[in-house]
Structure formats: structure tokens, C-alpha cells
Amino acid sequence: MEEIGHGEFGELCEMSTIENTPERVCVRMPVEGKRQPFGLLHGGANAVLVEHAASILALHYCPEGCAAVGSEVTVQHLRPVREGYVEGRAHMLALSSTGATIAVEIYDSQDNHTATGTLTVVFIPPEKLK
């Protein structure tokens, strides 16, 4: 698998990859700068973390010459986070020749399970992205 960066949005969210294997991808993101008006981590930030960690894992399985593109993301927010960081831990749920469904569990700095999500990706040729 060719190593790619985090892209503009991943960099904006200050994401860092702390584990990247075909079995598991872990991505960390600081809470600071991603809070909603009540001081809690914004739910959309959880969705971004799910999509980002799962997309990195999908690249391990993407056929050569194709891109892994998200088609559906779901997130269940389980407990609030106010500070520190969150870490998305992605693993494969289902894989086919045309796509994958990946689960991501999100934990806070104290290793409390704070959210769960899934991302479904489709593998498509890059020329179809135009």
C-alpha cells in the first residue's frame, strides 16, 4: 500500500495516525478547536474521525488503480468528551471486490468508549472521480 498523507481536512483537524496495519488503523485527534457551543466535542468531529480512520484502513484492500470512496457514514455518540484527544480504532467488518464496511470505535484520553461508527466505501477507478 502506498502511504498517503492526511489531506487538507485531516491536517486541519490535526489528525495523526498512530497505527496503520491491514488489521487495524488508529487515528488520534485533539478535542481542542472541535467543540460545539456547550463545550463538548462536536458530533461532526466524531463523524470525520470515523470516515478518516476507516478510509485509511480501506486503502489496504483497495484494488490497484482504484480509489476507496465513502458512500455512507453512521455514528452513535455514547458519552461526551470535553478535553484531551479522541482516538478512532478502525477494523474491517465486511470486504468484497467492490467495497468494504469498516467499524470504528472512538475512545477518549482515559480510554472511555465515547462513540461508535461505520463507514461503507466503494472501490472505483480514479477517472470516475472527475
DSSP file (Angstrom, degrees, kcal/mol; ACC not computed):
  #  RESIDUE AA STRUCTURE BP1 BP2  ACC     N-H-->O    O-->H-N    N-H-->O    O-->H-N    TCO  KAPPA ALPHA  PHI   PSI    X-CA   Y-CA   Z-CA
    1    1 A M              0   0    0      0, 0.0     2,-0.3     0, 0.0    59,-0.1   0.000 360.0 360.0 360.0 131.8    0.0    0.0    0.0
    2    2 A E        -     0   0    0     57,-0.2     2,-0.3     1,-0.1    57,-0.0  -0.618 360.0-120.0 -76.7 131.8    1.3    3.4   -0.9
    3    3 A E        -     0   0    0     -2,-0.3     2,-0.3     1,-0.0    -1,-0.1  -0.558  34.8-174.6 -73.8 130.9    1.5    5.8    2.1
    4    4 A I        -     0   0    0     -2,-0.3    52,-0.0     1,-0.1    -1,-0.0  -0.860  21.9-111.4-121.7 161.4   -0.6    8.9    1.6
    5    5 A G        -     0   0    0     -2,-0.3    -1,-0.1     1,-0.1     3,-0.1  -0.025  34.9 -98.4 -78.2-172.5   -1.0   12.0    3.8
    6    6 A H     >  -     0   0    0      1,-0.2     4,-1.0     9,-0.1     5,-0.1   0.525  58.1-132.4 -87.1  -6.7   -4.0   13.1    5.8
    7    7 A G  H  >  -     0   0    0      3,-0.2     4,-2.3     1,-0.2     5,-0.2   0.011  37.8 -61.6  74.5 171.0   -5.2   15.5    3.2
    8    8 A E  H  > S+     0   0    0      1,-0.2     4,-2.3     2,-0.2    -1,-0.2   0.900 135.3  44.6 -58.7 -45.9   -6.3   19.1    3.8
    9    9 A F  H  > S+     0   0    0      2,-0.2     4,-2.1     1,-0.2    -1,-0.2   0.906 112.3  51.1 -71.4 -40.6   -9.2   18.3    6.1
   10   10 A G  H  <>S+     0   0    0     -4,-1.0     5,-2.6     1,-0.2    -1,-0.2   0.892 112.9  46.9 -60.7 -39.9   -7.2   15.7    8.2
   11   11 A E  H ><5S+     0   0    0     -4,-2.3     3,-1.4     3,-0.2    -2,-0.2   0.900 109.2  53.9 -68.4 -40.6   -4.5   18.2    8.6
   12   12 A L  H 3<5S+     0   0    0     -4,-2.3    -2,-0.2     1,-0.3    -1,-0.2   0.875 110.3  47.5 -59.4 -37.8   -7.0   21.0    9.6
   13   13 A C  T 3<5S-     0   0    0     -4,-2.1    -1,-0.3    -5,-0.1    -2,-0.2   0.406 113.3-123.2 -84.2   1.9   -8.4   18.6   12.2
   14   14 A E  T < 5 +     0   0    0     -3,-1.4    -3,-0.2     1,-0.2     2,-0.2   0.861  47.3 174.4  59.9  40.6   -4.8   17.9   13.4
   15   15 A M      < -     0   0    0     -5,-2.6     2,-0.4    14,-0.1    14,-0.2  -0.499  12.5-171.5 -78.7 146.0   -5.2   14.1   12.9
   16   16 A S  E     -A   28   0A   0     12,-2.2    12,-3.0    -2,-0.2     2,-0.5  -0.999  21.3-129.9-137.6 138.1   -2.2   11.8   13.4
   17   17 A T  E     +A   27   0A   0     -2,-0.4    10,-0.2    10,-0.2     3,-0.1  -0.749  26.0 173.1 -86.8 124.9   -2.0    8.1   12.6
   18   18 A I  E    S+     0   0A   0      8,-2.7     2,-0.3    -2,-0.5     9,-0.2   0.579  71.4  20.4-108.8 -13.8   -0.7    6.1   15.5
   19   19 A E  E     +A   26   0A   0      7,-1.4     7,-2.3     2,-0.0    -1,-0.4  -0.958  58.8 175.0-151.9 138.1   -1.2    2.6   14.0
   20   20 A N  E     +A   25   0A   0     -2,-0.3     5,-0.2     5,-0.2    -3,-0.0  -0.698  24.7 132.6-149.0  89.5   -1.6    1.6   10.4
   21   21 A T        -     0   0    0      3,-2.6     3,-0.1    -2,-0.2    39,-0.1  -0.856  67.1-104.5-129.0 166.1   -1.8   -2.2    9.6
   22   22 A P  S    S+     0   0    0      0, 0.0    70,-0.2     0, 0.0     3,-0.1   0.734 122.4  47.6 -63.5 -19.9   -4.2   -4.2    7.5
   23   23 A E  S    S+     0   0    0      1,-0.3    69,-0.3    68,-0.1     2,-0.3   0.792 125.1   6.4 -88.8 -30.7   -5.9   -5.4   10.7
   24   24 A R        -     0   0    0     -3,-0.1    -3,-2.6    67,-0.1     2,-0.4  -0.984  51.1-164.3-159.1 139.2   -6.3   -2.1   12.4
   25   25 A V  E     -AB  20  90A   0     65,-1.5    65,-3.3    -2,-0.3     2,-0.5  -0.995  11.0-167.3-123.6 132.4   -5.8    1.6   11.9
   26   26 A C  E     -AB  19  89A   0     -7,-2.3    -8,-2.7    -2,-0.4    -7,-1.4  -0.985   5.3-176.8-122.0 126.7   -5.8    4.1   14.9
   27   27 A V  E     -AB  17  88A   0     61,-2.3    61,-2.9    -2,-0.5     2,-0.4  -0.981  10.1-154.0-124.6 133.9   -6.1    7.8   14.3
   28   28 A R  E     -AB  16  87A   0    -12,-3.0   -12,-2.2    -2,-0.4    59,-0.2  -0.847  12.2-180.0-110.7 143.9   -5.8   10.4   17.1
   29   29 A M  E     - B   0  86A   0     57,-2.7    57,-2.7    -2,-0.4   -14,-0.1  -0.991  26.9-121.7-142.7 130.6   -7.4   13.9   17.0
   30   30 A P  E     - B   0  85A   0      0, 0.0    55,-0.3     0, 0.0    54,-0.0  -0.426  12.0-141.8 -70.5 148.0   -7.3   16.6   19.7
   31   31 A V  S >  S+     0   0    0     53,-2.6     3,-2.4    -2,-0.1    11,-0.2   0.854  72.4 101.9 -75.5 -36.8  -10.6   17.9   21.1
   32   32 A E  T 3  S+     0   0    0     52,-0.6    51,-0.1     1,-0.3    50,-0.0  -0.217  88.4  19.2 -54.0 132.2   -9.4   21.5   21.3
   33   33 A G  T 3  S+     0   0    0      1,-0.0    -1,-0.3     0, 0.0    -2,-0.1   0.406 112.4  77.5  88.0  -1.7  -10.8   23.5   18.4
   34   34 A K    <   +     0   0    0     -3,-2.4     8,-3.1     2,-0.1     2,-0.3   0.031  64.2 121.6-127.7  25.8  -13.6   21.0   17.7
   35   35 A R  B     -F   41   0B   0      6,-0.3     6,-0.3     1,-0.1    47,-0.1  -0.636  55.1-132.4 -92.7 148.8  -16.1   21.7   20.5
   36   36 A Q    >   -     0   0    0      4,-3.1     3,-2.4    -2,-0.3     4,-0.1  -0.353  47.1 -81.0 -85.4 176.7  -19.7   22.8   20.0
   37   37 A P  T 3  S+     0   0    0      0, 0.0    -1,-0.0     0, 0.0    -2,-0.0   0.679 128.5  58.5 -58.7 -19.4  -21.2   25.8   21.9
   38   38 A F  T 3  S-     0   0    0      2,-0.1     3,-0.1     3,-0.0    -3,-0.0   0.360 119.7-104.9 -92.3   6.4  -21.7   23.7   25.1
   39   39 A G  S <  S+     0   0    0     -3,-2.4     2,-0.3     1,-0.3    -4,-0.0   0.534  81.4 122.7  87.6   6.8  -18.1   22.8   25.3
   40   40 A L  S    S-     0   0    0     -4,-0.1    -4,-3.1     1,-0.1    -1,-0.3  -0.694  76.2 -87.4 -99.6 153.8  -18.4   19.2   24.1
   41   41 A L  B     -F   35   0B   0     40,-3.0    -6,-0.3    -2,-0.3    40,-0.2  -0.392  54.8-108.9 -54.5 129.1  -16.7   17.6   21.2
   42   42 A H    >>  -     0   0    0     -8,-3.1     4,-1.1   -11,-0.2     3,-1.1  -0.389  16.7-131.4 -64.0 136.5  -18.9   18.3   18.2
   43   43 A G  H 3> S+     0   0    0      1,-0.3     4,-1.7     2,-0.2     3,-0.2   0.826 107.5  61.2 -59.3 -32.5  -20.6   15.2   16.9
   44   44 A G  H 3> S+     0   0    0      1,-0.2     4,-2.3     2,-0.2    -1,-0.3   0.816  96.7  59.2 -64.5 -29.6  -19.5   16.0   13.4
   45   45 A A  H <> S+     0   0    0     -3,-1.1     4,-2.3   -11,-0.2    -1,-0.2   0.884 103.3  52.2 -65.9 -37.7  -15.9   15.7   14.6
   46   46 A N  H  X S+     0   0    0     -4,-1.1     4,-2.5     2,-0.2    -2,-0.2   0.923 109.1  50.1 -60.6 -43.3  -16.7   12.1   15.5
   47   47 A A  H  X S+     0   0    0     -4,-1.7     4,-2.6     1,-0.2    -2,-0.2   0.899 109.5  50.6 -63.0 -40.8  -18.1   11.5   12.0
   48   48 A V  H  X S+     0   0    0     -4,-2.3     4,-2.6     2,-0.2    -1,-0.2   0.919 110.6  49.4 -62.4 -43.1  -14.9   13.0   10.5
   49   49 A L  H  X S+     0   0    0     -4,-2.3     4,-2.6     2,-0.2     5,-0.3   0.903 110.7  50.1 -64.5 -41.4  -12.7   10.7   12.6
   50   50 A V  H  X S+     0   0    0     -4,-2.5     4,-2.3     1,-0.2     5,-0.3   0.956 114.1  44.4 -59.5 -50.7  -14.8    7.6   11.7
   51   51 A E  H  X S+     0   0    0     -4,-2.6     4,-2.1     1,-0.2    -2,-0.2   0.901 115.3  48.4 -63.1 -40.4  -14.5    8.4    8.0
   52   52 A H  H  X S+     0   0    0     -4,-2.6     4,-1.9    -5,-0.2    -2,-0.2   0.956 114.3  42.4 -67.5 -51.4  -10.8    9.3    8.2
   53   53 A A  H  X S+     0   0    0     -4,-2.6     4,-1.9     1,-0.2    -2,-0.2   0.916 117.1  48.3 -63.1 -42.7   -9.7    6.2   10.1
   54   54 A A  H  X S+     0   0    0     -4,-2.3     4,-2.5    -5,-0.3    -1,-0.2   0.874 108.2  54.7 -66.3 -36.9  -11.9    3.8    8.1
   55   55 A S  H  X S+     0   0    0     -4,-2.1     4,-1.3    -5,-0.3    -1,-0.2   0.893 106.5  51.2 -64.3 -39.1  -10.7    5.3    4.8
   56   56 A I  H  X S+     0   0    0     -4,-1.9     4,-0.5     1,-0.2     3,-0.4   0.930 111.4  47.7 -63.2 -43.8   -7.1    4.7    5.7
   57   57 A L  H >< S+     0   0    0     -4,-1.9     3,-1.6     1,-0.2     4,-0.4   0.909 106.2  58.4 -62.7 -41.0   -7.9    1.1    6.5
   58   58 A A  H >X S+     0   0    0     -4,-2.5     3,-1.6     1,-0.3     4,-1.0   0.822  93.7  67.0 -58.7 -31.5   -9.8    0.7    3.2
   59   59 A L  H 3< S+     0   0    0     -4,-1.3    -1,-0.3    -3,-0.4    -2,-0.2   0.777  90.0  63.8 -63.0 -25.2   -6.7    1.7    1.3
   60   60 A H  T << S+     0   0    0     -3,-1.6    -1,-0.3    -4,-0.5    -2,-0.2   0.755 114.6  32.2 -66.0 -22.9   -5.0   -1.6    2.5
   61   61 A Y  T <4 S+     0   0    0     -3,-1.6    -2,-0.2    -4,-0.4    -1,-0.2   0.439  87.3 119.6-115.0  -4.9   -7.7   -3.5    0.5
   62   62 A C  S  < S-     0   0    0     -4,-1.0     3,-0.1    -3,-0.1     6,-0.1  -0.460  70.2-111.6 -68.5 128.7   -8.4   -1.2   -2.4
   63   63 A P    >   -     0   0    0      0, 0.0     3,-2.1     0, 0.0    -1,-0.1  -0.259  44.6 -86.9 -59.1 147.2   -7.6   -2.8   -5.8
   64   64 A E  T 3  S+     0   0    0      1,-0.3     3,-0.1    -3,-0.1    -3,-0.0  -0.280 115.6  21.6 -56.8 135.2   -4.7   -1.4   -7.6
   65   65 A G  T 3  S+     0   0    0      1,-0.3    -1,-0.3    -3,-0.1     2,-0.2   0.426 107.1 100.5  85.9  -0.7   -5.7    1.6   -9.8
   66   66 A C    <   -     0   0    0     -3,-2.1     2,-0.4    59,-0.2    -1,-0.3  -0.687  62.7-134.8-112.5 167.4   -8.8    2.3   -7.8
   67   67 A A  E     -C  124   0A   0     57,-3.5    57,-2.6    -2,-0.2     2,-0.7  -0.933  16.3-129.5-117.9 145.6   -9.8    4.8   -5.1
   68   68 A A  E     -C  123   0A   0     -2,-0.4     2,-0.5    55,-0.2    55,-0.2  -0.868  32.8-175.5 -94.6 115.3  -11.7    4.0   -1.9
   69   69 A V  E     -C  122   0A   0     53,-2.7    53,-2.5    -2,-0.7     2,-0.1  -0.950  24.8-120.3-119.9 127.9  -14.6    6.5   -1.7
   70   70 A G  E     +C  121   0A   0     -2,-0.5    51,-0.3    51,-0.2     3,-0.1  -0.394  31.2 171.1 -65.6 136.0  -17.0    6.7    1.3
   71   71 A S  E     +     0   0A   0     49,-3.5     2,-0.3     1,-0.4    50,-0.2   0.593  67.8  15.2-118.1 -21.5  -20.7    6.2    0.4
   72   72 A E  E     -C  120   0A   0     48,-1.4    48,-2.8     2,-0.0     2,-0.4  -0.942  57.8-174.3-156.2 132.9  -22.3    6.1    3.9
   73   73 A V  E     -C  119   0A   0     -2,-0.3     2,-0.4    46,-0.2    46,-0.2  -0.992   5.1-176.1-126.9 136.6  -21.1    7.0    7.4
   74   74 A T  E     -C  118   0A   0     44,-2.3    44,-1.7    -2,-0.4     2,-0.4  -0.972   2.0-173.1-129.0 147.3  -23.0    6.4   10.6
   75   75 A V  E     -C  117   0A   0     -2,-0.4     2,-0.5    42,-0.2    42,-0.2  -0.998  12.6-162.6-142.4 135.7  -22.1    7.5   14.1
   76   76 A Q  E     -C  116   0A   0     40,-3.3    40,-2.1    -2,-0.4     2,-0.6  -0.980  17.8-145.8-116.1 119.2  -23.6    6.7   17.5
   77   77 A H  E     +C  115   0A   0     -2,-0.5    38,-0.3    38,-0.2    37,-0.0  -0.759  23.1 172.7 -88.2 121.4  -22.5    9.2   20.2
   78   78 A L        +     0   0    0     36,-2.8    37,-0.2    -2,-0.6    -1,-0.2   0.787  60.4   1.3-103.3 -34.8  -22.2    7.3   23.5
   79   79 A R  S    S-     0   0    0     35,-1.8    -1,-0.3    33,-0.1     2,-0.0  -0.984  77.2-101.4-156.7 147.2  -20.6    9.8   26.0
   80   80 A P        -     0   0    0      0, 0.0     2,-0.4     0, 0.0   -40,-0.0  -0.314  25.4-157.0 -73.5 153.0  -19.5   13.4   25.9
   81   81 A V        +     0   0    0    -40,-0.2   -40,-3.0     1,-0.1     3,-0.1  -0.999  16.7 170.8-128.5 132.4  -15.8   14.4   25.6
   82   82 A R        +     0   0    0     -2,-0.4     2,-0.3   -42,-0.2    -1,-0.1   0.672  61.8   3.5-112.0 -26.6  -14.7   17.9   26.8
   83   83 A E  S    S+     0   0    0      2,-0.1    26,-0.4   -51,-0.1     2,-0.4  -0.905  94.6  39.2-153.4 175.7  -10.9   17.8   26.6
   84   84 A G  S    S-     0   0    0     -2,-0.3   -53,-2.6    24,-0.1   -52,-0.6  -0.622  91.1 -53.7  82.9-131.8   -7.8   15.8   25.6
   85   85 A Y  E     -B   30   0A   0     -2,-0.4    24,-0.7   -55,-0.3     2,-0.4  -0.912  36.4-135.7-139.8 165.9   -8.0   13.8   22.5
   86   86 A V  E     -BD  29 108A   0    -57,-2.7   -57,-2.7    -2,-0.3     2,-0.4  -0.947  15.5-154.0-121.8 150.6  -10.1   11.1   20.9
   87   87 A E  E     -BD  28 107A   0     20,-2.6    20,-2.1    -2,-0.4     2,-0.5  -0.986   3.2-151.6-129.5 123.1   -8.8    8.1   19.1
   88   88 A G  E     -BD  27 106A   0    -61,-2.9   -61,-2.3    -2,-0.4     2,-0.6  -0.835   8.3-163.9 -95.0 126.3  -10.6    6.2   16.3
   89   89 A R  E     -BD  26 105A   0     16,-2.8    16,-2.0    -2,-0.5     2,-0.3  -0.926  12.1-163.6-115.2 108.0   -9.7    2.5   16.1
   90   90 A A  E     +BD  25 104A   0    -65,-3.3   -65,-1.5    -2,-0.6     2,-0.3  -0.702  14.6 168.1 -99.6 140.1  -10.8    1.0   12.8
   91   91 A H  E     - D   0 103A   0     12,-2.4    12,-2.6    -2,-0.3     2,-0.2  -0.987  38.7 -96.8-145.7 154.1  -11.3   -2.6   11.8
   92   92 A M  E     + D   0 102A   0    -69,-0.3    10,-0.2    -2,-0.3     3,-0.1  -0.449  32.7 172.7 -73.1 134.1  -12.9   -4.4    8.8
   93   93 A L  E    S+     0   0A   0      8,-2.6     2,-0.3     1,-0.4     9,-0.2   0.768  71.9   0.6-101.6 -45.3  -16.4   -5.7    9.1
   94   94 A A  E     - D   0 101A   0      7,-2.0     7,-2.6     2,-0.0    -1,-0.4  -0.997  62.1-171.4-149.7 141.5  -17.1   -6.8    5.5
   95   95 A L  E     + D   0 100A   0     -2,-0.3     2,-0.3     5,-0.2     5,-0.2  -0.999  10.4 162.2-138.5 135.6  -15.0   -6.8    2.3
   96   96 A S        -     0   0    0      3,-2.9     3,-0.4    -2,-0.4    -2,-0.0  -0.806  54.4 -93.9-136.5-178.5  -15.8   -7.5   -1.3
   97   97 A S  S    S+     0   0    0     -2,-0.3     3,-0.1     1,-0.2    -2,-0.0   0.673 124.2  42.1 -72.8 -15.4  -14.2   -6.8   -4.6
   98   98 A T  S    S-     0   0    0      1,-0.2    25,-2.6    24,-0.1     2,-0.3   0.500 125.3 -33.4-110.2  -5.8  -16.3   -3.6   -5.0
   99   99 A G  E     - E   0 122A   0     -3,-0.4    -3,-2.9    23,-0.3     2,-0.3  -0.993  50.9-122.1 174.2-171.2  -16.1   -2.2   -1.5
  100  100 A A  E     -DE  95 121A   0     21,-1.9    21,-2.8    -2,-0.3     2,-0.4  -0.986   9.1-138.0-155.1 157.6  -16.0   -2.6    2.3
  101  101 A T  E     -DE  94 120A   0     -7,-2.6    -8,-2.6    -2,-0.3    -7,-2.0  -0.998  27.5-170.1-122.0 127.9  -17.7   -1.8    5.5
  102  102 A I  E     -DE  92 119A   0     17,-2.7    17,-2.3    -2,-0.4     2,-0.3  -0.944  12.3-144.3-124.7 135.7  -15.5   -0.7    8.3
  103  103 A A  E     -DE  91 118A   0    -12,-2.6   -12,-2.4    -2,-0.4     2,-0.4  -0.759  12.7-167.9 -97.6 145.1  -16.2   -0.2   12.0
  104  104 A V  E     -DE  90 117A   0     13,-2.9    13,-2.5    -2,-0.3     2,-0.4  -0.982   5.1-163.0-134.6 122.9  -14.6    2.5   14.1
  105  105 A E  E     -DE  89 116A   0    -16,-2.0   -16,-2.8    -2,-0.4     2,-0.5  -0.882  14.1-148.5-100.9 136.9  -14.7    2.7   17.9
  106  106 A I  E     -DE  88 115A   0      9,-3.2     8,-2.8    -2,-0.4     9,-1.4  -0.904  15.6-176.4-111.2 133.5  -13.8    6.1   19.4
  107  107 A Y  E     -DE  87 113A   0    -20,-2.1   -20,-2.6    -2,-0.5     6,-0.2  -0.916  17.0-132.1-125.8 150.6  -12.1    6.4   22.8
  108  108 A D  E >   -D   86   0A   0      4,-1.9     3,-2.1    -2,-0.3   -22,-0.2  -0.262  44.5 -81.6 -91.5-174.9  -11.1    9.4   24.9
  109  109 A S  T 3  S+     0   0    0    -24,-0.7   -23,-0.1   -26,-0.4   -25,-0.1   0.731 131.9  51.3 -61.0 -23.9   -7.8   10.1   26.6
  110  110 A Q  T 3  S-     0   0    0      2,-0.1    -1,-0.3     0, 0.0   -26,-0.0   0.247 120.8-107.9 -96.8  11.7   -8.9    8.0   29.6
  111  111 A D    <   +     0   0    0     -3,-2.1     2,-0.4     1,-0.3    -2,-0.1   0.749  67.3 152.3  66.2  28.0   -9.8    5.0   27.2
  112  112 A N        -     0   0    0      1,-0.0    -4,-1.9   -33,-0.0     2,-0.6  -0.739  53.1-116.6 -83.1 134.7  -13.6    5.5   27.7
  113  113 A H  E     + E   0 107A   0     -2,-0.4    -6,-0.3    -6,-0.2     3,-0.1  -0.628  44.6 166.3 -72.5 115.2  -15.6    4.3   24.7
  114  114 A T  E     +     0   0A   0     -8,-2.8   -36,-2.8    -2,-0.6   -35,-1.8   0.668  55.0   1.1-110.0 -22.3  -17.3    7.6   23.5
  115  115 A A  E     -CE  77 106A   0     -9,-1.4    -9,-3.2   -38,-0.3     2,-0.4  -0.986  51.6-154.2-162.1 158.9  -18.7    6.8   20.1
  116  116 A T  E     +CE  76 105A   0    -40,-2.1   -40,-3.3    -2,-0.3     2,-0.3  -0.993  22.7 162.4-137.6 143.4  -19.0    4.0   17.5
  117  117 A G  E     -CE  75 104A   0    -13,-2.5   -13,-2.9    -2,-0.4     2,-0.3  -0.965  23.4-143.0-152.7 170.5  -19.4    4.4   13.8
  118  118 A T  E     -CE  74 103A   0    -44,-1.7   -44,-2.3    -2,-0.3     2,-0.4  -0.973   6.2-160.1-134.9 152.7  -19.2    2.6   10.4
  119  119 A L  E     -CE  73 102A   0    -17,-2.3   -17,-2.7    -2,-0.3     2,-0.5  -0.998   5.2-157.2-130.5 130.4  -18.1    3.7    7.0
  120  120 A T  E     -CE  72 101A   0    -48,-2.8   -49,-3.5    -2,-0.4   -48,-1.4  -0.928  17.9-172.7-102.3 129.4  -19.1    2.0    3.8
  121  121 A V  E     -CE  70 100A   0    -21,-2.8   -21,-1.9    -2,-0.5     2,-0.4  -0.872  14.0-149.4-118.6 153.8  -16.7    2.6    0.9
  122  122 A V  E     -CE  69  99A   0    -53,-2.5   -53,-2.7    -2,-0.3     2,-0.7  -0.951  17.7-130.6-117.4 144.9  -16.8    1.7   -2.8
  123  123 A F  E     +C   68   0A   0    -25,-2.6   -55,-0.2    -2,-0.4    -2,-0.0  -0.852  38.2 168.0 -95.4 117.5  -13.7    1.0   -4.8
  124  124 A I  E     -C   67   0A   0    -57,-2.6   -57,-3.5    -2,-0.7     5,-0.1  -0.947  40.9 -98.6-131.8 151.6  -13.9    3.0   -8.1
  125  125 A P    >   -     0   0    0      0, 0.0     3,-2.0     0, 0.0     4,-0.3  -0.424  36.1-121.1 -65.1 140.9  -11.4    3.8  -10.8
  126  126 A P  G >  S+     0   0    0      0, 0.0     3,-2.0     0, 0.0     4,-0.3   0.803 108.8  66.0 -56.1 -31.3   -9.9    7.3  -10.3
  127  127 A E  G >  S+     0   0    0      1,-0.3     3,-0.9     2,-0.2   -61,-0.0   0.760  93.1  61.9 -64.7 -21.2  -11.1    8.5  -13.7
  128  128 A K  G <  S+     0   0    0     -3,-2.0    -1,-0.3     1,-0.2     0, 0.0   0.580  89.7  70.4 -78.3  -8.9  -14.7    8.2  -12.4
  129  129 A L  G <         0   0    0     -3,-2.0    -1,-0.2    -4,-0.3    -2,-0.2   0.594 360.0 360.0 -80.4 -11.5  -13.8   10.8   -9.7
  130  130 A K    <         0   0    0     -3,-0.9    -1,-0.2    -4,-0.3    -2,-0.1   0.469 360.0 360.0 -78.3 360.0  -13.7   13.6  -12.3
